[in-house]
Amino acid sequence: MKQQYDVIVIGSGPGGLAAAIAAKENGADDVLIIERDIELGGILLQCIHNGFGLELFDEDMPGPAYAQHFIEKAAGLGIETLMDTMVLDITPDRKVYAINKDQGYIDLKARAIVLAMGCRERTRAQILLPGARPAGVYTAGTAQRFVNVEGHMPGENFVILGSGDIGMIMARRLTIEGAKVERVLEIMPYLTGLTRNYVQCLLDYGITLQKQRTVNRIIGRDRVEAIEAVSVDEKWNPIPGSKEIIPCDALLLSVGLIPENELSKKAGVLLDPVTNGPFVDDRFMTSVPGIFAAGNVVHVYDLVDWVTEAGYMAGKGAAQYAQAEKVAAGEHIPFKAGENIRYVVPHKLDKSHLAEDVVRLQMRAINPIEDRVLVTVEDQNGEVIAKKAEPYARPGEILSLTIKPKSYDAVQNATGLTVHVRRR
């Protein structure tokens, strides 16, 4: 193992694999992937359901098959890997400190780093769920690993809290395995996952979804025996007289994902308080020169194909940075979240990149609009630079818009761009 690499990628999920491949293909000679698990692929290895590769490959693939495509490509390019290794620290000058059982303490230097640690699930403690502390309370992703990888059923009768994609997918998976999903409860008045998962995983299997309803209390001493459900108003206050006891022996939590950015903080990377991910430019470089970020560590994506595309962009940027040793500071233009927009990624655009790359913006709506909507990018004078019509806008589904070359002159003349979503 070398002491210095052109590009070190931390994490081997779809974003990390794509970043490593793109770095190698764009001129980085020495590329290393550091992965804390014993296999490459990240969370894809436990996602045995279909739905991967529809945009990139025009195929409907399960997660492990999608991952294997990139694992084989990385091996073919001669990308080095360091498995079963935990990164302890990263410094702003791109030193990486890690540890594993074979080599002990490891000290490496990189010309560029790509952060691709993905995200983690919110736990019971983070949503302040009251009640006893019996066995049988799991995050949906933990239950997914038990069933799909370890071969264990975590219960027989389930209630799922949250209509996130992992929760809905697990509702279907558990039903297929013979369990009974009593109910899916969602505190919000709208779906928080993809509509396609609601149709394919809940409607097609006759599983009930109740909106504006949540778990008020967990019942059981040694093992979950039931949960107390309650309806809530628009301020999440319990509605009197709406309590219901639902017998079950397991409660799954699908209540949101958080980008995994402890290492980012150690490196001095500035984080967006809305996304909980780094502020990035159009090539996914963070506020620290030479440190890039890709995938769910930036913001939580709807599709793995989009994570891969982001990884490609970050890997390309990292390779170019590594070759130049430093990037001349270009003129950046910020993107702002406007009407009914929660956030926009990337956060800013280097104007010098316009001639080289397609500028693709991704954003989430604050509130659902079920009528036809128009997504617009407007300059500081309110002039529309780019626009895209959509059939609806929902917080659970990412909106995207590409700024086309015909608009590049207007972008060059702008001092700031704001994204809005409005009814048409």
TITORMAR-846843 format. One record per residue (C-alpha): residue number from 0; residue in three letters; x, y, z. Coordinates in steps of 0.25 Angstrom, whole numbers, plus 5000, padded with zeros to 4 digits. Example, Ala and Ser with C-alpha at 12.3 -4.5 7.8 and 13.67 -1.06 7.14 Angstrom:
REM residues 2
    nr   rest     xx     yy     zz
     0    ALA   5049   4982   5031
     1    SER   5055   4996   5029
This chain:
REM residues 424
    nr   rest     xx     yy     zz
     0    MET   5000   5000   5000
     1    LYS   5005   5014   4996
     2    GLN   5006   5025   5006
     3    GLN   5000   5036   4996
     4    TYR   4989   5034   4986
     5    ASP   4984   5044   4975
     6    VAL   4970   5041   4980
     7    ILE   4964   5034   4992
     8    VAL   4950   5031   4993
     9    ILE   4943   5028   5006
    10    GLY   4931   5018   5004
    11    SER   4928   5008   4994
    12    GLY   4913   5010   4991
    13    PRO   4908   5014   4978
    14    GLY   4914   5028   4980
    15    GLY   4928   5024   4984
    16    LEU   4929   5013   4973
    17    ALA   4925   5023   4963
    18    ALA   4935   5034   4968
    19    ALA   4946   5024   4968
    20    ILE   4943   5019   4954
    21    ALA   4942   5034   4949
    22    ALA   4955   5038   4956
    23    LYS   4963   5027   4949
    24    GLU   4956   5029   4936
    25    ASN   4960   5044   4936
    26    GLY   4974   5043   4939
    27    ALA   4977   5039   4953
    28    ASP   4988   5029   4954
    29    ASP   4986   5024   4968
    30    VAL   4972   5023   4974
    31    LEU   4968   5016   4987
    32    ILE   4955   5012   4992
    33    ILE   4954   5011   5008
    34    GLU   4942   5003   5012
    35    ARG   4938   4999   5027
    36    ASP   4930   4987   5022
    37    ILE   4936   4974   5017
    38    GLU   4930   4975   5003
    39    LEU   4929   4986   4993
    40    GLY   4915   4991   4990
    41    GLY   4910   4998   5002
    42    ILE   4895   4998   5005
    43    LEU   4892   4992   4991
    44    LEU   4896   4978   4996
    45    GLN   4884   4977   5005
    46    CYS   4874   4984   4995
    47    ILE   4870   4971   4987
    48    HIS   4857   4978   4981
    49    ASN   4857   4983   4967
    50    GLY   4857   4997   4963
    51    PHE   4872   5000   4961
    52    GLY   4878   5004   4947
    53    LEU   4865   5009   4940
    54    GLU   4872   5022   4936
    55    LEU   4886   5018   4934
    56    PHE   4885   5004   4928
    57    ASP   4870   5004   4924
    58    GLU   4869   4991   4932
    59    ASP   4861   4988   4944
    60    MET   4872   4981   4953
    61    PRO   4873   4977   4968
    62    GLY   4883   4985   4977
    63    PRO   4894   4974   4977
    64    ALA   4894   4973   4962
    65    TYR   4895   4988   4960
    66    ALA   4906   4988   4970
    67    GLN   4913   4977   4964
    68    HIS   4914   4984   4950
    69    PHE   4922   4995   4957
    70    ILE   4930   4986   4966
    71    GLU   4935   4978   4953
    72    LYS   4938   4991   4946
    73    ALA   4946   4997   4958
    74    ALA   4954   4984   4958
    75    GLY   4957   4984   4943
    76    LEU   4963   4998   4945
    77    GLY   4972   4994   4956
    78    ILE   4966   5002   4967
    79    GLU   4972   4999   4980
    80    THR   4963   4995   4992
    81    LEU   4965   4995   5007
    82    MET   4953   4987   5013
    83    ASP   4949   4985   5028
    84    THR   4955   4998   5031
    85    MET   4950   5010   5039
    86    VAL   4954   5024   5035
    87    LEU   4956   5032   5048
    88    ASP   4960   5045   5044
    89    ILE   4962   5054   5032
    90    THR   4969   5067   5032
    91    PRO   4967   5080   5023
    92    ASP   4981   5077   5016
    93    ARG   4975   5063   5012
    94    LYS   4982   5054   5022
    95    VAL   4974   5041   5025
    96    TYR   4976   5034   5038
    97    ALA   4969   5020   5038
    98    ILE   4970   5007   5046
    99    ASN   4968   4992   5043
   100    LYS   4971   4979   5050
   101    ASP   4982   4975   5040
   102    GLN   4990   4987   5038
   103    GLY   4987   4995   5051
   104    TYR   4988   5010   5050
   105    ILE   4989   5015   5036
   106    ASP   4993   5029   5032
   107    LEU   4991   5033   5017
   108    LYS   4992   5046   5009
   109    ALA   4983   5049   4997
   110    ARG   4983   5060   4986
   111    ALA   4968   5059   4986
   112    ILE   4958   5052   4995
   113    VAL   4943   5048   4991
   114    LEU   4934   5047   5003
   115    ALA   4924   5036   5000
   116    MET   4919   5031   5014
   117    GLY   4905   5031   5010
   118    CYS   4894   5033   5021
   119    ARG   4888   5027   5033
   120    GLU   4874   5025   5038
   121    ARG   4868   5033   5049
   122    THR   4866   5025   5062
   123    ARG   4855   5024   5072
   124    ALA   4863   5033   5081
   125    GLN   4864   5044   5070
   126    ILE   4849   5045   5069
   127    LEU   4847   5044   5084
   128    LEU   4837   5032   5083
   129    PRO   4831   5030   5097
   130    GLY   4828   5017   5104
   131    ALA   4835   5005   5109
   132    ARG   4848   5000   5103
   133    PRO   4845   4985   5099
   134    ALA   4851   4977   5089
   135    GLY   4845   4978   5075
   136    VAL   4847   4992   5071
   137    TYR   4856   4994   5059
   138    THR   4860   5003   5048
   139    ALA   4854   4999   5034
   140    GLY   4868   4997   5029
   141    THR   4873   4988   5041
   142    ALA   4861   4979   5038
   143    GLN   4864   4979   5023
   144    ARG   4878   4974   5026
   145    PHE   4873   4963   5036
   146    VAL   4863   4958   5026
   147    ASN   4871   4959   5013
   148    VAL   4885   4957   5017
   149    GLU   4885   4950   5031
   150    GLY   4873   4941   5028
   151    HIS   4865   4945   5041
   152    MET   4851   4949   5043
   153    PRO   4850   4961   5053
   154    GLY   4835   4958   5056
   155    GLU   4822   4953   5051
   156    ASN   4812   4965   5053
   157    PHE   4818   4978   5049
   158    VAL   4814   4993   5050
   159    ILE   4823   5002   5042
   160    LEU   4824   5017   5045
   161    GLY   4827   5026   5034
   162    SER   4824   5025   5019
   163    GLY   4839   5026   5014
   164    ASP   4843   5017   5003
   165    ILE   4851   5007   5012
   166    GLY   4839   5005   5021
   167    MET   4829   5003   5009
   168    ILE   4839   4993   5002
   169    MET   4840   4985   5015
   170    ALA   4825   4985   5017
   171    ARG   4824   4977   5004
   172    ARG   4837   4969   5007
   173    LEU   4831   4964   5021
   174    THR   4818   4961   5014
   175    ILE   4824   4952   5004
   176    GLU   4832   4945   5015
   177    GLY   4819   4942   5022
   178    ALA   4818   4953   5033
   179    LYS   4806   4962   5035
   180    VAL   4808   4977   5033
   181    GLU   4796   4982   5042
   182    ARG   4798   4997   5038
   183    VAL   4807   5008   5032
   184    LEU   4806   5021   5040
   185    GLU   4811   5034   5034
   186    ILE   4811   5047   5043
   187    MET   4811   5056   5031
   188    PRO   4798   5059   5022
   189    TYR   4806   5054   5010
   190    LEU   4814   5042   5006
   191    THR   4829   5044   5009
   192    GLY   4834   5033   4999
   193    LEU   4832   5031   4984
   194    THR   4818   5029   4979
   195    ARG   4823   5016   4971
   196    ASN   4827   5010   4984
   197    TYR   4813   5013   4990
   198    VAL   4806   5007   4979
   199    GLN   4815   4994   4977
   200    CYS   4818   4992   4992
   201    LEU   4805   4996   4999
   202    LEU   4794   4997   4990
   203    ASP   4797   4984   4982
   204    TYR   4798   4976   4995
   205    GLY   4786   4982   5002
   206    ILE   4794   4989   5013
   207    THR   4787   5001   5020
   208    LEU   4794   5014   5020
   209    GLN   4789   5024   5030
   210    LYS   4793   5039   5029
   211    GLN   4794   5049   5040
   212    ARG   4795   5038   5050
   213    THR   4807   5033   5058
   214    VAL   4811   5025   5070
   215    ASN   4808   5031   5083
   216    ARG   4813   5020   5092
   217    ILE   4820   5006   5091
   218    ILE   4814   4996   5100
   219    GLY   4822   4983   5105
   220    ARG   4832   4980   5115
   221    ASP   4842   4969   5110
   222    ARG   4836   4969   5095
   223    VAL   4827   4979   5088
   224    GLU   4813   4975   5090
   225    ALA   4805   4986   5084
   226    ILE   4806   5001   5080
   227    GLU   4797   5012   5083
   228    ALA   4794   5020   5070
   229    VAL   4788   5034   5070
   230    SER   4784   5044   5060
   231    VAL   4790   5058   5060
   232    ASP   4787   5072   5055
   233    GLU   4795   5081   5046
   234    LYS   4804   5084   5057
   235    TRP   4806   5069   5061
   236    ASN   4798   5071   5074
   237    PRO   4790   5058   5077
   238    ILE   4775   5059   5074
   239    PRO   4767   5055   5087
   240    GLY   4758   5042   5085
   241    SER   4767   5037   5073
   242    LYS   4776   5027   5081
   243    GLU   4776   5012   5077
   244    ILE   4783   5000   5082
   245    ILE   4789   4992   5071
   246    PRO   4795   4978   5075
   247    CYS   4808   4975   5069
   248    ASP   4821   4969   5073
   249    ALA   4830   4978   5064
   250    LEU   4831   4993   5061
   251    LEU   4839   4998   5049
   252    LEU   4844   5012   5048
   253    SER   4845   5018   5034
   254    VAL   4845   5033   5039
   255    GLY   4856   5039   5030
   256    LEU   4871   5038   5027
   257    ILE   4882   5047   5031
   258    PRO   4895   5049   5023
   259    GLU   4907   5043   5030
   260    ASN   4916   5055   5032
   261    GLU   4924   5053   5044
   262    LEU   4937   5052   5036
   263    SER   4933   5064   5028
   264    LYS   4932   5072   5040
   265    LYS   4946   5068   5045
   266    ALA   4952   5072   5032
   267    GLY   4945   5086   5034
   268    VAL   4935   5084   5023
   269    LEU   4923   5094   5024
   270    LEU   4910   5087   5025
   271    ASP   4896   5092   5020
   272    PRO   4887   5092   5032
   273    VAL   4875   5089   5022
   274    THR   4881   5076   5016
   275    ASN   4891   5073   5027
   276    GLY   4901   5071   5016
   277    PRO   4913   5079   5010
   278    PHE   4911   5091   5002
   279    VAL   4916   5087   4989
   280    ASP   4919   5094   4975
   281    ASP   4915   5088   4962
   282    ARG   4926   5078   4962
   283    PHE   4923   5074   4977
   284    MET   4935   5080   4983
   285    THR   4932   5085   4997
   286    SER   4937   5097   5004
   287    VAL   4950   5091   5007
   288    PRO   4959   5091   4994
   289    GLY   4962   5077   4989
   290    ILE   4951   5070   4997
   291    PHE   4939   5066   4989
   292    ALA   4926   5059   4993
   293    ALA   4916   5050   4986
   294    GLY   4903   5043   4987
   295    ASN   4894   5042   5000
   296    VAL   4905   5049   5008
   297    VAL   4901   5062   5001
   298    HIS   4886   5060   5001
   299    VAL   4877   5048   5001
   300    TYR   4874   5044   4986
   301    ASP   4862   5037   4981
   302    LEU   4869   5028   4971
   303    VAL   4882   5021   4972
   304    ASP   4885   5025   4957
   305    TRP   4885   5039   4962
   306    VAL   4895   5035   4973
   307    THR   4904   5029   4962
   308    GLU   4903   5041   4953
   309    ALA   4907   5050   4965
   310    GLY   4919   5040   4968
   311    TYR   4924   5041   4954
   312    MET   4924   5057   4955
   313    ALA   4931   5057   4968
   314    GLY   4941   5047   4963
   315    LYS   4944   5055   4951
   316    GLY   4946   5067   4959
   317    ALA   4955   5060   4969
   318    ALA   4964   5055   4958
   319    GLN   4965   5068   4951
   320    TYR   4969   5075   4965
   321    ALA   4979   5064   4968
   322    GLN   4986   5066   4954
   323    ALA   4986   5081   4956
   324    GLU   4990   5080   4971
   325    LYS   4981   5092   4972
   326    VAL   4969   5098   4964
   327    ALA   4970   5113   4961
   328    ALA   4958   5120   4968
   329    GLY   4947   5122   4958
   330    GLU   4935   5132   4959
   331    HIS   4924   5125   4966
   332    ILE   4909   5128   4965
   333    PRO   4900   5124   4977
   334    PHE   4887   5116   4975
   335    LYS   4876   5120   4985
   336    ALA   4863   5113   4989
   337    GLY   4852   5121   4985
   338    GLU   4836   5120   4986
   339    ASN   4832   5106   4991
   340    ILE   4847   5101   4990
   341    ARG   4854   5094   5002
   342    TYR   4868   5094   4996
   343    VAL   4875   5093   4983
   344    VAL   4888   5084   4980
   345    PRO   4898   5088   4975
   346    HIS   4899   5101   4984
   347    LYS   4907   5109   4975
   348    LEU   4913   5108   4960
   349    ASP   4927   5111   4955
   350    LYS   4924   5119   4943
   351    SER   4937   5114   4936
   352    HIS   4930   5100   4936
   353    LEU   4919   5104   4927
   354    ALA   4925   5100   4914
   355    GLU   4930   5086   4919
   356    ASP   4918   5080   4927
   357    VAL   4903   5079   4927
   358    VAL   4898   5087   4939
   359    ARG   4887   5079   4946
   360    LEU   4880   5084   4958
   361    GLN   4872   5076   4968
   362    MET   4863   5081   4979
   363    ARG   4851   5077   4988
   364    ALA   4838   5085   4990
   365    ILE   4834   5089   5003
   366    ASN   4819   5086   5002
   367    PRO   4812   5077   4992
   368    ILE   4805   5083   4980
   369    GLU   4796   5073   4972
   370    ASP   4793   5082   4961
   371    ARG   4802   5084   4949
   372    VAL   4814   5092   4953
   373    LEU   4826   5100   4947
   374    VAL   4840   5100   4952
   375    THR   4848   5112   4948
   376    VAL   4862   5117   4950
   377    GLU   4862   5132   4951
   378    ASP   4873   5143   4951
   379    GLN   4874   5154   4961
   380    ASN   4864   5162   4952
   381    GLY   4854   5152   4952
   382    GLU   4857   5148   4938
   383    VAL   4854   5133   4935
   384    ILE   4867   5126   4931
   385    ALA   4862   5112   4930
   386    LYS   4849   5105   4933
   387    LYS   4842   5091   4933
   388    ALA   4828   5087   4934
   389    GLU   4824   5076   4944
   390    PRO   4811   5069   4947
   391    TYR   4812   5071   4962
   392    ALA   4822   5075   4973
   393    ARG   4823   5066   4985
   394    PRO   4833   5067   4997
   395    GLY   4836   5052   4996
   396    GLU   4841   5053   4981
   397    ILE   4853   5061   4976
   398    LEU   4850   5071   4965
   399    SER   4861   5073   4955
   400    LEU   4864   5083   4944
   401    THR   4875   5084   4934
   402    ILE   4881   5098   4930
   403    LYS   4883   5096   4915
   404    PRO   4894   5102   4907
   405    LYS   4885   5113   4901
   406    SER   4884   5119   4914
   407    TYR   4899   5119   4918
   408    ASP   4901   5134   4913
   409    ALA   4890   5138   4923
   410    VAL   4896   5130   4934
   411    GLN   4909   5137   4931
   412    ASN   4903   5150   4933
   413    ALA   4895   5147   4946
   414    THR   4900   5150   4960
   415    GLY   4890   5140   4967
   416    LEU   4880   5130   4962
   417    THR   4867   5126   4970
   418    VAL   4859   5113   4968
   419    HIS   4844   5114   4969
   420    VAL   4833   5104   4968
   421    ARG   4819   5109   4965
   422    ARG   4805   5105   4960
   423    ARG   4804   5106   4945
